[in-house]
């Protein structure tokens, strides 16, 4: 009789464990991998460290966050594919890469479309941004957690040539990311574009394979890419936000509490990133000037006029849907 009671108690205990695990009240620790292409001293990385801290604390250690900067998990597209495959939990990078999955995102990383960062924010928050995010989720299982992380405008850096007018771009051999929104505008201005990986750009500038590149000032400084160059022209030709991506399927595997913690942690991290970037251009400019770089304030109107010519042609080429350019420009004010 005693043995029967012991077996009964043991069976009931095992059933309780099975039911408890089945209902999700016992949680296994989750390792949450985040990848990005910025340096570890970039505001994006600093903000993600805060994100990690909040998530781990608020989930009582259920979610452990690992951050991989400097393209450790591959280039941007490789990392986004990793998010889709759920080998990476989150990617943080330029919103223009999403044009590879939903073509209308191309307009958000094309020169002289956005007037300033506020214009970019309005587009992302508008019906346009909501439509694109939903299309991305439906077509590619990619969820936009948020796309209002700021970074400064992109400028043009040259090895030897001073650029004051849009016409001066003609003949430049310029390194650009391998996206049509980057290559086509410069080609239409007369430059010769060369897609070169970020890690090989320094050598390409030093050896004369290219004689110019474009990026935001902080990245030019922290990467030391300015060292083979003499000039930076403040074209401010592109304002492009940073986006945080997850697989929609991966997000839905999290509990409701975990999802809420992720969203709240993102808000705090975004505020840190945006605050740090408010003065990052001025700080980087000072350091670059101290390093011997000469800054040129160009006739920006000549570049803007070129942009007005180029963007409708890109629309005709099918880089984004017809009529989208006018919808975006209407949000400039």
Secondary structure, DSSP 8 states (H G I E B T S, - for coil): -HHHHHHHHHHHHHHHHHHHHHTT-S---EEEEEEESS-TTSHHHHHHHHHHHHHHHHTTTSEEEEEE-TTTT-SHHHHHHHHHHTSSSEEEEEGGGGGGTSGGGGGGGSTTS-SSHHHHHHHHHSHHHHHHHHHHHHHH-EEEEEEEE----EEEEESS----SGGGGTT-EEEE-SSHHHHHHHHHTT-EEEE--GGGHHHHHHTTS-SEEEE-HHHHHHTTGGGG--EEEEEEEE---EEEEEEHHHHHHS-HHHHHHHHHHHHHHHHHHHHHHTTHHHHHHHHHHHTT-EEE---HHHHHHHHHHHHHHHHHTTSS-TTHHHHHHTT--
